[in-house]
Amino acid sequence: MSAAPRPESRLDTTDAELERILTSFDTSYVWRYGSLKEGLRDLYEKAKREQWNAAALDWGTPVDPEEPIIPAQFNPLEDYAPYRRLSDKEKREFNHAQISWQLSQFMHGEQGAMIVASQLVSAVPWMDAKLYASNQTMDEARHVEVFSRYLRDKLEWEWPINENLKSLLDAIILNGDWDFKYLGMQILVEGLAMAAFANLYQLAEEPLVKDVVHNVMRDESRHVAFGVLSLNGYYDDMSASDLRDREDFVIEACRLMRDRLIGEEVSEHMGFPAADVREILLQSPILQLFRQQLFSRVVPNLKRLGLLTPYVRTAFEEMRILQFEDLNPEDQDRALGLA
């Protein structure tokens, strides 16, 4: 099979293979080695038991990257005239581009999570969290490995990071407060990723990608729990001004993840007007439901942490995601066979 034309990527040139950003946060030694946060040591033990080897997956599974990995009936552009004019070969390329773009963003997000987990090892002020963050850093390394291998060996197409995702990862990595790193990565990014992974797992028809995603979800479920356990009670006595900073961050990040990560790059690659496609995707009933479902773990976990304040509730009402506030993420895990 001949390779489809690839978008020019800033990752393709030697000069752009490395990006440096200057970070600054307090690093903490901890000289008390006992448990301080209830549940964290148990979570650490569970993480050690559930380690897995990405190389042990069935990489011999044949994958045709131009065959639908997600059923075609979930294509919101099916009635879009420029899409309907595509040849069968071009439609296969479109399918190929969509799934490779989605998995590429997962991969880039996992690198961001790996960096943040390594920062938490240094920044968090109690030993149990340092132990768990060290373990999570290994988890995230394995996720980068498994997604990059699938993209390289099976889909043969890797996309650059979406600029909006990059902005959010930068904001988390650059922030000097360790609780912002937890809040941004463990609660928001990992919580949204869990919902996106679950959607892909339930829809995908290709067995290797289902295996990849299910193994990653097992880890990510613990990562979200790590954030909830670590931040439990932290915001109860925070000053109003400091709390408002966290509220603003939560609202801004949720709006960005809902409305800005919709893959205009794929449309541009196919020669579709990006603005037209963006409007179709934003108005698509199936994608509106999907974008709302992304918050099915984020909203109840924010409520657990005391961050579903009246200010945040007003924003979430406008975003139409407040209906998830009383869901139980553990029940969602059990339904996916993760608990």
PERA-V358814 format. One record per pair of residues at least 24 apart in sequence whose ideal C-beta (glycine too) atoms are under 7 Angstrom apart, sorted by sequence separation. I is the first residue (numbers start at 1). GAP is how many residues later the second one is. If there is no record, write none. Layout:
i->I gap->GAP
i->I gap->GAP
//
This chain:
i->300 gap->24
i->299 gap->25
i->300 gap->25
i->66 gap->26
i->114 gap->26
i->194 gap->26
i->295 gap->26
i->299 gap->26
i->300 gap->26
i->66 gap->27
i->68 gap->27
i->113 gap->27
i->114 gap->27
i->193 gap->27
i->194 gap->27
i->300 gap->27
i->292 gap->28
i->296 gap->28
i->300 gap->28
i->301 gap->28
i->66 gap->29
i->70 gap->29
i->292 gap->29
i->295 gap->29
i->300 gap->29
i->66 gap->30
i->69 gap->30
i->110 gap->30
i->114 gap->30
i->190 gap->30
i->194 gap->30
i->65 gap->31
i->296 gap->31
i->297 gap->32
i->110 gap->33
i->111 gap->33
i->190 gap->33
i->191 gap->33
i->258 gap->33
i->110 gap->34
i->190 gap->34
i->297 gap->35
i->296 gap->36
i->107 gap->37
i->110 gap->37
i->186 gap->37
i->187 gap->37
i->257 gap->37
i->186 gap->38
i->107 gap->40
i->186 gap->40
i->187 gap->40
i->106 gap->41
i->107 gap->41
i->186 gap->41
i->254 gap->41
i->103 gap->44
i->107 gap->44
i->254 gap->44
i->182 gap->45
i->103 gap->47
i->104 gap->47
i->103 gap->48
i->182 gap->48
i->183 gap->48
i->182 gap->49
i->100 gap->51
i->103 gap->52
i->179 gap->52
i->250 gap->52
i->108 gap->53
i->104 gap->54
i->124 gap->54
i->154 gap->54
i->100 gap->55
i->104 gap->55
i->123 gap->55
i->179 gap->55
i->99 gap->56
i->105 gap->56
i->109 gap->56
i->116 gap->56
i->100 gap->57
i->105 gap->57
i->108 gap->57
i->112 gap->57
i->116 gap->57
i->250 gap->57
i->100 gap->58
i->101 gap->58
i->115 gap->58
i->120 gap->58
i->123 gap->58
i->96 gap->59
i->100 gap->59
i->150 gap->59
i->105 gap->60
i->247 gap->60
i->96 gap->61
i->112 gap->61
i->120 gap->61
i->246 gap->61
i->251 gap->61
i->258 gap->61
i->119 gap->62
i->150 gap->62
i->188 gap->62
i->247 gap->62
i->250 gap->62
i->183 gap->63
i->247 gap->64
i->251 gap->64
i->255 gap->64
i->116 gap->65
i->188 gap->65
i->192 gap->65
i->247 gap->65
i->254 gap->65
i->146 gap->66
i->183 gap->66
i->116 gap->69
i->180 gap->69
i->184 gap->69
i->146 gap->70
i->235 gap->70
i->236 gap->70
i->235 gap->71
i->113 gap->72
i->235 gap->72
i->143 gap->73
i->224 gap->73
i->228 gap->73
i->232 gap->73
i->231 gap->74
i->113 gap->76
i->143 gap->76
i->228 gap->76
i->113 gap->77
i->224 gap->77
i->228 gap->77
i->109 gap->80
i->139 gap->80
i->44 gap->84
i->109 gap->84
i->47 gap->85
i->168 gap->85
i->41 gap->87
i->44 gap->87
i->48 gap->87
i->136 gap->87
i->40 gap->88
i->44 gap->88
i->47 gap->88
i->54 gap->88
i->168 gap->88
i->4 gap->89
i->37 gap->89
i->40 gap->89
i->43 gap->89
i->65 gap->89
i->36 gap->90
i->65 gap->90
i->136 gap->90
i->37 gap->91
i->44 gap->91
i->54 gap->91
i->63 gap->91
i->65 gap->91
i->199 gap->91
i->4 gap->92
i->36 gap->92
i->37 gap->92
i->40 gap->92
i->54 gap->92
i->65 gap->92
i->164 gap->92
i->35 gap->93
i->25 gap->94
i->33 gap->94
i->59 gap->94
i->132 gap->94
i->27 gap->95
i->28 gap->95
i->30 gap->95
i->32 gap->95
i->54 gap->95
i->27 gap->96
i->28 gap->96
i->30 gap->96
i->164 gap->96
i->165 gap->96
i->26 gap->97
i->28 gap->97
i->30 gap->97
i->164 gap->97
i->25 gap->98
i->195 gap->98
i->196 gap->98
i->162 gap->99
i->195 gap->99
i->30 gap->100
i->129 gap->101
i->195 gap->101
i->192 gap->102
i->195 gap->102
i->194 gap->103
i->224 gap->105
i->159 gap->106
i->191 gap->106
i->192 gap->106
i->191 gap->107
i->188 gap->110
i->191 gap->110
i->187 gap->111
i->221 gap->112
i->187 gap->114
i->187 gap->115
i->221 gap->117
i->217 gap->119
i->218 gap->120
i->217 gap->121
i->74 gap->129
i->71 gap->132
i->70 gap->133
i->70 gap->134
i->71 gap->134
i->69 gap->135
i->69 gap->136
i->68 gap->137
i->69 gap->137
i->198 gap->138
i->69 gap->140
i->63 gap->143
i->63 gap->145
i->61 gap->146
i->61 gap->147
i->11 gap->149
i->21 gap->149
i->10 gap->150
i->23 gap->150
i->58 gap->150
i->6 gap->151
i->9 gap->151
i->23 gap->151
i->25 gap->151
i->57 gap->151
i->7 gap->152
i->21 gap->152
i->24 gap->152
i->3 gap->153
i->21 gap->153
i->25 gap->153
i->58 gap->153
i->57 gap->154
i->57 gap->155
i->105 gap->156
i->101 gap->162
i->52 gap->163
i->101 gap->164
i->98 gap->165
i->101 gap->165
i->50 gap->168
i->98 gap->168
i->97 gap->169
i->97 gap->172
i->97 gap->173
i->47 gap->175
i->46 gap->176
i->94 gap->176
i->43 gap->179
i->43 gap->182
i->43 gap->183
i->43 gap->186
i->40 gap->189
i->39 gap->190
i->40 gap->190
i->82 gap->190
i->37 gap->192
i->37 gap->193
i->77 gap->200
i->80 gap->200
i->77 gap->203
i->76 gap->204
i->76 gap->205
i->76 gap->208
i->76 gap->210
i->76 gap->211
i->74 gap->212
i->7 gap->258
i->7 gap->262
//
